[in-house]
Amino acid sequence: MSSLAVTASSYSSASAALVYAALLDAESWPSWSAYADVEWDVPAGVDRPARVGDRRTIRTRTGRVCCRERVVEMVPDQRFSYEQTAGLFTSHRGTVGLARASHGGTDITWSATFRHTLPLSDTLRRRRLQVWVHDLATYANSIVSRNS
């Protein structure tokens, strides 16, 4: 087995603050990602924004738990990093970086590293990451369009 580093980029006309908020809004994920459910694992009755150390559970459209992740870094409107703690790719760590684009809007860069990988899955992982970053940008653009 070998390791793999993947980076995918996209552009959104939305502000970095809006893109960051969409990324953290678990309820919005089914409308822009392949996942049906993202649930923050916080104690019952606790209503607060996500923070470093929080965990989230991601489920597929079939209801099967896909993975569990832990937030490892949060820089509002700039960067969000996580690592998988359970699931098929427990050696996976990802970062979504946001930067103000020179012509307005936000450049989004989603990078991921996998410590253990099989060669046949590398292409799929690259494609999937590109789809995620594109779908996030498209979703943020739709929010801008609705509010215009």
C-alpha positions in Angstrom: 0.0 0.0 0.0 1.1 3.5 -0.7 0.1 7.0 0.3 -1.8 9.6 -1.7 -2.1 13.3 -1.6 -5.0 14.9 -3.6 -5.9 18.5 -4.3 -8.9 19.9 -6.1 -10.0 23.5 -6.6 -13.0 25.5 -7.7 -14.2 29.1 -7.7 -17.4 30.5 -6.1 -18.8 34.0 -6.5 -19.8 33.8 -2.9 -17.8 35.3 -0.1 -15.5 33.1 2.0 -17.8 33.6 5.0 -20.7 32.2 3.0 -18.7 29.2 1.7 -17.4 28.5 5.2 -20.9 28.6 6.7 -22.2 26.2 4.0 -19.3 23.8 4.8 -20.2 23.8 8.5 -24.0 23.6 7.9 -24.6 19.9 8.3 -28.2 20.3 7.2 -27.2 21.7 3.8 -24.9 18.8 2.9 -27.7 16.6 1.3 -28.4 19.4 -1.1 -24.9 19.8 -2.4 -23.0 16.5 -1.6 -23.4 12.8 -2.3 -24.2 12.3 1.4 -27.6 12.1 2.8 -26.8 13.1 6.3 -24.1 14.8 8.3 -24.7 15.0 12.0 -22.6 16.8 14.5 -22.0 14.6 17.6 -22.6 17.0 20.4 -24.4 16.3 23.7 -28.2 16.5 23.6 -29.6 20.0 24.2 -26.3 21.7 23.3 -26.8 24.3 20.7 -23.5 25.9 19.7 -21.3 26.3 16.6 -18.9 23.6 15.7 -15.4 23.8 17.3 -12.1 22.0 17.2 -12.4 18.5 18.7 -16.0 18.1 17.7 -16.9 14.9 15.8 -19.4 14.4 13.0 -21.0 11.3 11.5 -21.6 11.1 7.8 -24.1 8.7 6.3 -24.8 7.7 2.7 -28.1 8.0 1.0 -28.8 4.4 1.9 -28.5 5.3 5.6 -25.3 3.5 6.1 -22.6 5.2 8.2 -19.8 6.1 5.9 -17.4 7.6 8.3 -16.8 9.5 11.5 -14.6 12.6 11.5 -13.0 14.9 14.1 -12.4 18.6 13.5 -8.7 19.4 13.9 -8.5 23.0 12.8 -10.9 25.9 12.2 -9.9 29.3 11.0 -13.2 31.1 10.2 -13.7 32.0 6.6 -10.2 30.7 5.7 -9.6 27.0 6.6 -11.4 23.9 7.9 -9.5 20.7 8.6 -10.7 17.3 9.7 -9.4 13.7 10.1 -11.3 10.5 9.8 -11.6 8.5 13.1 -13.6 5.6 11.8 -14.7 4.3 8.5 -13.0 2.9 5.4 -10.3 5.5 5.2 -9.2 6.1 8.8 -5.9 7.4 7.6 -7.6 10.3 5.7 -7.1 13.9 6.6 -8.6 16.8 4.7 -8.4 20.5 4.6 -10.7 23.0 2.9 -8.9 26.3 2.2 -10.7 29.5 1.3 -9.0 32.5 -0.3 -10.4 35.8 -1.6 -10.2 35.6 -5.4 -8.5 38.6 -7.2 -11.7 39.3 -9.1 -14.0 38.9 -6.1 -15.6 35.7 -4.7 -13.7 32.8 -3.2 -11.1 30.3 -4.5 -11.7 27.0 -2.8 -9.0 24.4 -2.4 -9.8 21.0 -0.9 -6.9 18.8 -0.2 -6.7 15.3 1.3 -4.1 12.9 2.3 -4.5 9.2 2.6 -1.8 7.2 4.4 -3.0 3.9 3.0 -4.3 3.5 -0.5 -4.8 1.0 -3.2 -3.7 2.1 -6.7 -7.0 1.4 -8.3 -8.8 3.7 -5.8 -6.6 6.7 -6.5 -8.4 7.9 -9.6 -11.8 7.6 -7.9 -10.5 9.6 -4.9 -9.2 12.4 -7.1 -12.5 12.5 -9.0 -14.6 12.5 -5.9 -12.7 15.3 -4.3 -13.1 17.4 -7.4 -16.8 16.7 -7.4 -17.0 17.8 -3.7 -15.2 21.1 -4.2 -17.2 21.9 -7.3 -20.5 21.0 -5.6 -19.6 23.2 -2.6 -18.9 26.1 -4.9 -22.1 25.6 -6.9 -24.1 25.4 -3.7 -22.6 28.7 -2.4 -23.2 30.3 -5.8 -26.9 29.2 -5.6 -27.2 31.0 -2.2 -25.8 34.2 -3.8 -28.2 33.9 -6.7 -31.2 33.4 -4.4 -30.3 36.4 -2.3 -29.7 38.7 -5.3 
